[in-house]
Amino acid sequence: MGTVTRTARGGPPRQDRSRATRERLLEAAVTCVAEHGWTRSTVAVVAERAGVS
């Protein structure tokens, strides 16, 4: 098992947060396209579903 490095603020490293954000965005995009189709799956809809701004 690997060691988890923390930042000075105590949170996970920036790369881990970025990776998690990308994963949430990808999952949200796939779900939106499946539910609404390609033309109705806008960036705003995907971002809202993923919980990012």
N, C-alpha and C positions, 0 to 999 in steps of 0.2 A: 504494500500500500504506500502511495506517495505522500510526501509531506505537503501540507497546505501552507502557503506563505500568505501572511496578512500585510496589509498596507499600514502606514503610520496611524491611520484613522481606525484601524481594527476591522475593516471590511475586506472582502476578497480583492485580489489584484484586478486591475483594470481589464486585462485580457479576459479574465473569467467573466466579468460583467458584460463585456462586449460579446463574448461567445453566447452567453445566455440571452442577450437581447436579440442577436441574430437568429437563434433557435426559436424564440417566441414569435418573431416576425415571420419566419418561414412557416411555422405551424399555422399562424393566423392567416397567411396568404393562401395556403392550401385549403383551409376550411372555408374561407370567403369564396374562393373560386368554385369549390364544390357546392356551396349553398346558393350563390348568387350568379355564377357564371363569370366569364372573363371580363365582359364589358362593364359590369356593375361592381367589380371589385377594385375600388380606387385605393390609392395610397392612404388617404384619410381613413377609410373604413378599416383597412388592414392595421394601421397604426393604432387606431382606437381599440380594436379587438386585442392587439398585442400589449396594450397598456403603455405605449410610448408616445412621445409628442413629436 
